Amino acid sequence: MEGKPKQAKGNAIERLGKNVIGFRTAMMNEAIVPFVCFGSGCDFADDSSILDRGR
């Protein structure tokens, strides 16, 4: 929509993983980790897999 080139597949889920690690570390002393993620976009399309990100 902004006219920018599409990023490689997998970038969003990889960033999420890094952020979850940091968030989980910050919440170490808590009994639960209150985190929910809703994914949308090309990384999460039905015909996409993290395995095809290099294509």
N, CA, C and O atoms as CSV, one atom per row, in Angstrom:
chain,resi,resn,atom,element,x,y,z
A,1,MET,N,N,0.821,-1.191,0.000
A,1,MET,CA,C,0.000,0.000,0.000
A,1,MET,C,C,0.869,1.260,0.000
A,1,MET,O,O,0.467,2.289,-0.543
A,2,GLU,N,N,2.051,1.185,0.602
A,2,GLU,CA,C,2.934,2.341,0.667
A,2,GLU,C,C,3.890,2.401,-0.516
A,2,GLU,O,O,4.712,3.312,-0.608
A,3,GLY,N,N,3.784,1.430,-1.424
A,3,GLY,CA,C,4.660,1.411,-2.581
A,3,GLY,C,C,6.039,0.841,-2.294
A,3,GLY,O,O,6.928,0.915,-3.143
A,4,LYS,N,N,6.227,0.279,-1.121
A,4,LYS,CA,C,7.512,-0.315,-0.767
A,4,LYS,C,C,7.573,-1.748,-1.282
A,4,LYS,O,O,6.539,-2.400,-1.425
A,5,PRO,N,N,8.802,-2.252,-1.568
A,5,PRO,CA,C,8.904,-3.647,-2.006
A,5,PRO,C,C,8.523,-4.599,-0.884
A,5,PRO,O,O,8.708,-4.293,0.294
A,6,LYS,N,N,7.987,-5.761,-1.259
A,6,LYS,CA,C,7.588,-6.771,-0.278
A,6,LYS,C,C,8.821,-7.365,0.381
A,6,LYS,O,O,9.809,-7.664,-0.290
A,7,GLN,N,N,8.762,-7.534,1.699
A,7,GLN,CA,C,9.870,-8.150,2.414
A,7,GLN,C,C,9.876,-9.652,2.166
A,7,GLN,O,O,8.868,-10.237,1.769
A,8,ALA,N,N,11.016,-10.255,2.405
A,8,ALA,CA,C,11.129,-11.697,2.252
A,8,ALA,C,C,10.187,-12.394,3.226
A,8,ALA,O,O,9.991,-11.931,4.349
A,9,LYS,N,N,9.616,-13.490,2.797
A,9,LYS,CA,C,8.742,-14.252,3.687
A,9,LYS,C,C,9.527,-14.742,4.876
A,9,LYS,O,O,10.704,-15.083,4.758
A,10,GLY,N,N,8.878,-14.778,6.024
A,10,GLY,CA,C,9.514,-15.255,7.237
A,10,GLY,C,C,10.007,-14.151,8.135
A,10,GLY,O,O,10.230,-14.384,9.323
A,11,ASN,N,N,10.187,-12.941,7.604
A,11,ASN,CA,C,10.712,-11.854,8.434
A,11,ASN,C,C,9.822,-11.578,9.641
A,11,ASN,O,O,10.323,-11.408,10.753
A,12,ALA,N,N,8.519,-11.532,9.435
A,12,ALA,CA,C,7.607,-11.184,10.530
A,12,ALA,C,C,7.647,-12.234,11.636
A,12,ALA,O,O,7.700,-11.889,12.817
A,13,ILE,N,N,7.623,-13.489,11.270
A,13,ILE,CA,C,7.597,-14.542,12.287
A,13,ILE,C,C,8.944,-14.634,13.006
A,13,ILE,O,O,8.988,-14.969,14.190
A,14,GLU,N,N,10.033,-14.344,12.310
A,14,GLU,CA,C,11.341,-14.347,12.960
A,14,GLU,C,C,11.449,-13.195,13.957
A,14,GLU,O,O,11.976,-13.376,15.055
A,15,ARG,N,N,10.957,-12.018,13.585
A,15,ARG,CA,C,10.961,-10.883,14.518
A,15,ARG,C,C,10.094,-11.196,15.731
A,15,ARG,O,O,10.456,-10.872,16.862
A,16,LEU,N,N,8.952,-11.824,15.490
A,16,LEU,CA,C,8.064,-12.191,16.592
A,16,LEU,C,C,8.791,-13.114,17.568
A,16,LEU,O,O,8.710,-12.924,18.781
A,17,GLY,N,N,9.493,-14.102,17.046
A,17,GLY,CA,C,10.215,-15.036,17.900
A,17,GLY,C,C,11.226,-14.330,18.785
A,17,GLY,O,O,11.336,-14.639,19.971
A,18,LYS,N,N,11.964,-13.384,18.220
A,18,LYS,CA,C,12.947,-12.631,19.006
A,18,LYS,C,C,12.246,-11.791,20.069
A,18,LYS,O,O,12.720,-11.711,21.202
A,19,ASN,N,N,11.135,-11.172,19.721
A,19,ASN,CA,C,10.408,-10.355,20.691
A,19,ASN,C,C,9.825,-11.207,21.817
A,19,ASN,O,O,9.816,-10.785,22.974
A,20,VAL,N,N,9.340,-12.398,21.486
A,20,VAL,CA,C,8.774,-13.282,22.514
A,20,VAL,C,C,9.865,-13.705,23.498
A,20,VAL,O,O,9.619,-13.771,24.702
A,21,ILE,N,N,11.053,-13.988,23.003
A,21,ILE,CA,C,12.160,-14.360,23.895
A,21,ILE,C,C,12.440,-13.235,24.888
A,21,ILE,O,O,12.610,-13.486,26.081
A,22,GLY,N,N,12.488,-12.001,24.401
A,22,GLY,CA,C,12.713,-10.855,25.281
A,22,GLY,C,C,11.576,-10.655,26.265
A,22,GLY,O,O,11.807,-10.381,27.443
A,23,PHE,N,N,10.364,-10.791,25.788
A,23,PHE,CA,C,9.194,-10.619,26.652
A,23,PHE,C,C,9.152,-11.706,27.721
A,23,PHE,O,O,8.876,-11.428,28.888
A,24,ARG,N,N,9.425,-12.932,27.322
A,24,ARG,CA,C,9.432,-14.051,28.273
A,24,ARG,C,C,10.508,-13.843,29.345
A,24,ARG,O,O,10.290,-14.157,30.515
A,25,THR,N,N,11.663,-13.317,28.943
A,25,THR,CA,C,12.728,-13.020,29.901
A,25,THR,C,C,12.278,-11.956,30.893
A,25,THR,O,O,12.548,-12.069,32.089
A,26,ALA,N,N,11.601,-10.930,30.410
A,26,ALA,CA,C,11.109,-9.864,31.289
A,26,ALA,C,C,10.050,-10.378,32.264
A,26,ALA,O,O,9.879,-9.813,33.345
A,27,MET,N,N,9.344,-11.435,31.895
A,27,MET,CA,C,8.263,-11.968,32.725
A,27,MET,C,C,8.695,-13.213,33.513
A,27,MET,O,O,7.842,-13.955,33.999
A,28,MET,N,N,9.992,-13.447,33.643
A,28,MET,CA,C,10.514,-14.660,34.294
A,28,MET,C,C,9.935,-14.905,35.684
A,28,MET,O,O,9.690,-16.051,36.062
A,29,ASN,N,N,9.721,-13.859,36.426
A,29,ASN,CA,C,9.276,-14.009,37.812
A,29,ASN,C,C,7.764,-14.147,37.952
A,29,ASN,O,O,7.250,-14.246,39.066
A,30,GLU,N,N,7.061,-14.154,36.843
A,30,GLU,CA,C,5.603,-14.285,36.862
A,30,GLU,C,C,5.208,-15.750,36.672
A,30,GLU,O,O,5.965,-16.533,36.098
A,31,ALA,N,N,4.028,-16.113,37.153
A,31,ALA,CA,C,3.550,-17.486,37.032
A,31,ALA,C,C,3.123,-17.819,35.596
A,31,ALA,O,O,3.203,-18.972,35.169
A,32,ILE,N,N,2.672,-16.802,34.859
A,32,ILE,CA,C,2.254,-17.013,33.469
A,32,ILE,C,C,2.870,-15.927,32.596
A,32,ILE,O,O,3.311,-14.892,33.094
A,33,VAL,N,N,2.894,-16.173,31.302
A,33,VAL,CA,C,3.352,-15.169,30.341
A,33,VAL,C,C,2.140,-14.786,29.495
A,33,VAL,O,O,1.755,-15.532,28.595
A,34,PRO,N,N,1.538,-13.635,29.774
A,34,PRO,CA,C,0.323,-13.231,29.064
A,34,PRO,C,C,0.640,-12.694,27.667
A,34,PRO,O,O,0.856,-11.495,27.493
A,35,PHE,N,N,0.666,-13.576,26.688
A,35,PHE,CA,C,1.041,-13.168,25.327
A,35,PHE,C,C,0.151,-13.873,24.320
A,35,PHE,O,O,0.011,-15.095,24.348
A,36,VAL,N,N,-0.450,-13.096,23.432
A,36,VAL,CA,C,-1.270,-13.634,22.344
A,36,VAL,C,C,-0.839,-12.936,21.069
A,36,VAL,O,O,-0.625,-11.724,21.071
A,37,CYS,N,N,-0.708,-13.675,19.990
A,37,CYS,CA,C,-0.329,-13.096,18.705
A,37,CYS,C,C,-1.327,-13.518,17.629
A,37,CYS,O,O,-1.690,-14.690,17.533
A,38,PHE,N,N,-1.758,-12.571,16.837
A,38,PHE,CA,C,-2.608,-12.842,15.681
A,38,PHE,C,C,-1.813,-12.463,14.441
A,38,PHE,O,O,-1.449,-11.299,14.273
A,39,GLY,N,N,-1.542,-13.422,13.577
A,39,GLY,CA,C,-0.745,-13.166,12.384
A,39,GLY,C,C,-1.609,-12.886,11.167
A,39,GLY,O,O,-2.685,-13.460,10.996
A,40,SER,N,N,-1.110,-11.988,10.327
A,40,SER,CA,C,-1.817,-11.637,9.095
A,40,SER,C,C,-0.778,-11.242,8.051
A,40,SER,O,O,0.304,-10.769,8.399
A,41,GLY,N,N,-1.096,-11.430,6.796
A,41,GLY,CA,C,-0.201,-11.037,5.720
A,41,GLY,C,C,0.355,-12.232,4.977
A,41,GLY,O,O,-0.060,-13.365,5.219
A,42,CYS,N,N,1.292,-11.986,4.074
A,42,CYS,CA,C,1.808,-13.051,3.200
A,42,CYS,C,C,2.527,-14.145,3.976
A,42,CYS,O,O,2.538,-15.296,3.540
A,43,ASP,N,N,3.129,-13.815,5.118
A,43,ASP,CA,C,3.807,-14.844,5.912
A,43,ASP,C,C,2.841,-15.868,6.479
A,43,ASP,O,O,3.246,-16.977,6.828
A,44,PHE,N,N,1.572,-15.511,6.573
A,44,PHE,CA,C,0.589,-16.362,7.227
A,44,PHE,C,C,-0.504,-16.840,6.266
A,44,PHE,O,O,-1.541,-17.330,6.714
A,45,ALA,N,N,-0.291,-16.705,4.961
A,45,ALA,CA,C,-1.266,-17.152,3.974
A,45,ALA,C,C,-1.361,-18.675,3.999
A,45,ALA,O,O,-0.403,-19.359,4.360
A,46,ASP,N,N,-2.521,-19.199,3.615
A,46,ASP,CA,C,-2.740,-20.650,3.627
A,46,ASP,C,C,-1.720,-21.402,2.782
A,46,ASP,O,O,-1.332,-22.521,3.118
A,47,ASP,N,N,-1.279,-20.778,1.669
A,47,ASP,CA,C,-0.351,-21.457,0.770
A,47,ASP,C,C,1.111,-21.137,1.090
A,47,ASP,O,O,2.001,-21.472,0.309
A,48,SER,N,N,1.363,-20.497,2.225
A,48,SER,CA,C,2.722,-20.131,2.587
A,48,SER,C,C,3.204,-20.968,3.762
A,48,SER,O,O,2.425,-21.371,4.625
A,49,SER,N,N,4.469,-21.209,3.773
A,49,SER,CA,C,5.106,-21.943,4.865
A,49,SER,C,C,6.412,-21.242,5.178
A,49,SER,O,O,7.004,-20.622,4.295
A,50,ILE,N,N,6.865,-21.323,6.394
A,50,ILE,CA,C,8.152,-20.733,6.735
A,50,ILE,C,C,9.254,-21.349,5.873
A,50,ILE,O,O,10.300,-20.733,5.671
A,51,LEU,N,N,9.024,-22.556,5.366
A,51,LEU,CA,C,10.018,-23.235,4.537
A,51,LEU,C,C,10.183,-22.586,3.176
A,51,LEU,O,O,11.224,-22.763,2.542
A,52,ASP,N,N,9.174,-21.825,2.696
A,52,ASP,CA,C,9.288,-21.251,1.354
A,52,ASP,C,C,9.789,-19.807,1.380
A,52,ASP,O,O,9.712,-19.119,0.362
A,53,ARG,N,N,10.291,-19.339,2.500
A,53,ARG,CA,C,10.697,-17.928,2.617
A,53,ARG,C,C,11.857,-17.566,1.716
A,53,ARG,O,O,12.032,-16.388,1.406
A,54,GLY,N,N,12.654,-18.522,1.286
A,54,GLY,CA,C,13.810,-18.232,0.429
A,54,GLY,C,C,13.467,-18.137,-1.040
A,54,GLY,O,O,14.333,-17.808,-1.850
A,55,ARG,N,N,12.248,-18.411,-1.403
A,55,ARG,CA,C,11.872,-18.391,-2.823
A,55,ARG,C,C,11.643,-16.999,-3.332
A,55,ARG,O,O,11.321,-16.816,-4.506
